[in-house]
Amino acid sequence: MKPVKLLTLTSLNYLIIFFVLTLFFFAVFYISIRREVYKSTDEVLYNRKKHVTELFKSRGGTVSDDVFTYDNFSIRPVAGTAQQSDRYSDTLIFEPVDHEWDEYRKLSSTFELARRTYRLEIVNARLETHEIVDSIIQSLTVVFILMVAVFYFTTRYFSKRLWQPFYSTLRKLNDFEVDKMQGIDLTVSRIEEFTLLNKSILELTERTRNSFINQKQFIENASHEMQTPLPLLYPNWNCSSKTPI
């Protein structure tokens, strides 16, 4: 398995987290926009329903169409009793001007007047949520791409500066030679973890140097002893008997 640089891995992790959070933001944004569109449209329908029903009741059910400032509703008598709750629904209405089906929001309600039940259906052009969100998302996509680029390079830049003491220590550790008399000179860092790392490295290299010096001295002494002639060590050496006297 090919090793990966810690800086690259950290930047990719940040990028993935940022991407997931952005997707979550877009989902929340879409739901919020859609809810606000429905809320605004339903509020308009409810206000118009109240205006129509109150005017219809005040005129005794004999209201001409020219009394209202809008014509996107219908009132007709129905059998049965009036329902208590209003019902909102989506519907499509063909517009001959632009030759396409447009999205509308419809409110269906019933009310009673003079012991008769009437059904009111009122519609209002709904803001096209998909078109609104698509146009906003297209604009935000450009911003998102720029944000990703800026986020990636800025985090990589600051992470590289943050990890600079580590890479400096690593380079000096690679250049360290135990047979040299001078010790390793590490850069002082204000980061506690790097300070602890440098302290451990200094202690380790110092012990290694001391062990090397002791071992070298032992080998030199042993070599010196092995090279010393036997007559100097044993002046009474008897060459014929090969045993010291």
ABEGO torsion letter per residue (X at the ends): XBBBBAAAAAAAAAAAAAAAAAAAAAAAAAAAAAAAAAAAAAAAAAAAAAAAAAAAAAAGGBBBAAABABAABBBBBBBEBBBABBBBBBBBBBBAAAGBBBBBBBBBBBBBBGGBBBBBBBBBBBBBAAAAAAAAAAAAAAAAAAAAAAAAAAAAAAAAAAAAAAAAAAAAAAABBAABABBBBBBBBABAAAAAAAAAAAAAAAAAAAAAAAAAAAAAAAAAAAABBAAAABAABBAAAGBBX
